[in-house]
Amino acid sequence: MSDTSLLVLDGLLVISLVTLAWTALAGSDARRSVILFMAFGLVLAAAWVRLLAPDVALAEAAIGAGLAGALLLAAVREQSRQPLPARIVSKRSHNKPGVNIALQWAVSVLCAVLAGTLAWALAHALNSAPQNALPRAVSANLEASGVSNPVTAVLLNFRAYDTLLELAVLLTAVLGIFALGPARPGYQSAGPVFDGLARWLVPVLILTAGYLLWVGAHAPGGAFQAGATLAAASVVLRLAGRHQIGLPQGPALRVVMAAGVGMFVLVGLGLLVAGRPFLGYPPPWAGGLILMIESAATLAIAATLVLAFLGGQPRPLAVRVARGRIAATPIPTGKPVSPEGIRSTEPHAAEACHRIQETQKRC
């Protein structure tokens, strides 16, 4: 493309981003604002591609536009559609229009001042720091990092402490989600169109997640993109009305939740025992250790995002085996399930009942 065409494309991206952001914030319809937010995320992903940052573009498309939009839609779904109480309506009607306009202008001015301050700080930092110092430092040490993708080298080797803390933040968020109680009720079974879409889309998402995990060592990808894509497969199953969406039950779920932080800590302690610094990978082992950490982090990130979409602890499932097919349904809270309450036409039902009783004891 010519320079003029690229300049026009950049202008369209900027105008689209500003327009979508303003429309999403200024709208009064929450559902419409969420849809505009998801569109904003997709356009922002295209902007990151234009800035030659494919790793950030993948993360924005998967998390910013996809899963974040799904979380917001799930939150909007829980909003009550009942009208506001009369006392609130009357109080709002008595507010002076001049006061509301003054407050809006005050907030707008404060946001503009904050944005200008951040822009000045960024410009000052770019002008005072030597140009291309960080890319040169990464390129000089890339061979010893165990990977050939500079982004993966920075996140999992040169600044592995930052990634460890990010995973610790995700684990803390999961603990907060569990404190909310049981998950939201599921969706109704999807129609034949969406059900058929889910049947072929979920395997594609799982394969894509595995590819992003593996290719992250030498191309755009990695644990965060793979975890978001894997979580998207579970979200699709949830939206299709499935009760079994890939999350393990009981203690296995807690192991998966802590897998990212746990693998980081185990590798770091193992290196300390071997006489090396914490997370100071030896060059011959760096590639394998990074792949181990990213594999565990992918599962932890996926579980965290799915639990955030569920909005609480997943309900235990009752397994029914009939005519060679296994069906899972949520167990009502507070109502224990006995083997006599589960009907089956297969001898494997006794084993399924035993697993259910063990799960109830652990819960």
Protein Blocks (a to p, Z undefined) as FASTA:
>chain_A
ZZklmmmmmmmmmmmmmmmmmmmmmpmblklmmmmmmmmmmmmmmmmmmnopaklmmmmm
mmmmmmmmmmmmmmmmmpcfbdcdfklmmmmmmpcfklmmmmmmmmmmmmmmmmmmmmmm
mmmmmmmpcghklmmmmmmmmmmnopabfklmmmmmmmmmmmmmmmmmmmmmmmmmmmno
paddddddddfklmmmmmmmmmmmmmmmmmmmmmmmmpgcdjklmmmmmmmmmmmmmmno
pabgoiaehjllmmmmmmmmmmmmmmmmmmmmnopaehiacfklmmmmmmmmmmmmmmmm
mmmmmmmmnopacdddddddeehiacdddddehiacdfklpccfbfklmmmmmmmmmmmm
mZZ
